[in-house]
Amino acid sequence: MGRRASRELAMKLLYQLEIQKEDRDEQLKTALEQEPVNESDKKYIEKVVDGVFKNCAYLDNLIETHAKGWKLNRISKVDLAILRLGFYEICYMDDIPYNVSINEAVELAKKYSGEEAGAFINGILGKVQKGSKNPEDSIQEEQ
């Protein structure tokens, strides 16, 4: 499947789970059965989906902190899923380069949300430091 396709499936699951909030485990199992996924891809998808939900309050706080003038309820569900995925990778997955997380999130936004969404996603994710675990420490220094 590959990391890009795994990331896309993870984003779709995060979106679906935002709409249909019940039975996350069953939805994850069904999605993984319907797609040809190897063990590495499966682990990545499960880690991301579980990680986003376990850290959702923190990730949403990051989004609201960095999306100046935007409340979560004003952000489309697709963009919200992409932002949560991107912030999760940046903050919790040290094996994924910072710029890869941002670029992949921007590409997902362009594909599923629209051209303007790519710039929106890039602007928000670009404000956070790689590996940041504390919202106050997450803001990058202006150069």
N, C-alpha and C positions, 0 to 999 in steps of 0.2 A: 504494500500500500504506500509506504513512504511517509515521512514526517509531515509534509505539506497536506496530504490527503487526510492524515490522522488529525491534524490541527483543524482542518475543515469539518471533519465529522464531530470533533469535540465541540466546536463552536455551534454546530447545528443542534447537538444535544443540549448544550447550555441554553440555547434559545428555546428549544422545545420544553425544557424543564422550567423555564421562566413562565411559559404559557400554561402548561399542565403540571402543576406543582406536586402532584401526588405520585408516589411509587417510583422514585428515582432509580432504584436498583433494577426494577423490572424494565423500565425504559432503556436503561444502559445495556442490559442483557439483550433485549430485542434488537437494538441498533447494532450491537457487535455481532449478532447472529446473521443479520441481513447484509453485512459488508464483509468482503474478504480481508480479514485482518490477521497479521502475524502476531506472535506473542509480544514482540517489542512495541508494536503499534497499540495493541490492546492495553499494555501496561501504561503507556503514555496517556491514552484516552481516559482510562480509569483514574489515573493520578490527577489529571487536570480536572475532570468533572468532580471527583470527590474533594480535591483541594479547593476548588472554587467555592463549593458549598460549605466546606468547613471554615473557610476564611472570608465568606461573603460580606460580613459586616465591615471587616477591614478593607477589602477591595472596594466596596461601595463608598467607604469613607475616602479612599484615595481618589476615586472618580470624582466625587463631589468637591474635594479639595482642589483638584487640578482642572476641573471643567468650570472655570469661572463663569458665574451667571447661569449655570445649568443645574437644575435639580434632576435627580434620577428619573422622576416620572415624566420629564420632558424629553429624555433621551430614548430613541427608538429601542425596542427590545433587541433587535439585531445588533445595533451599535453597542448596547449594554453587554450583550453576550461576548462581543469581540473585545470590548474594553476589559471585562473581567478576565477573559482568557489571556490577553496581553499582559495585564498587571500581574496575574498569577505567575506567568512564565518569568517576567522580570524579577519579581520578588522572591520566588521560591524554587526556580529551576536554574541552578548555577551552570548546568551543562549546555544551556542554550544561550548563545551570544545575544547581548542586549539589542544590537541592531537587527538581528534576525527576528526577534520577537516583535519589534516595531514594524519592520517591513512586511512580515507575514500578516500582521493585524491590518495594516493599510490595504494590502491586496484583498483580504477577506472583505473589508469594508467596500472597496471598489466593486467587487463582484456581487455582493449581496445587498448593499445599501445605496450605493451611488457614488459618483466621483467626489462630491463635496464631503461625504462621510470620511473618505480617505484622509483628507487634510484635517478634519476634526479629530479623528483617532490619532493621527500622527502628532498633532499639537498637544493632546492630553498625555499620551504615553511618553512623549519626549521629555516631559518635565520630571520624570521619576528616575532616581538613580538605581542602577543594577544592584539587586540583592537587598534593597531597602526593606526593612521590616517595621519601621516606625514612621507613621505619617509625617511627623515633624522633621525627620531626617531625610524624607524622600525627595524634597525639592532640590533640584540641581542648582548649583550656583550659576548665576547669569555671568556670561563671559564678556 
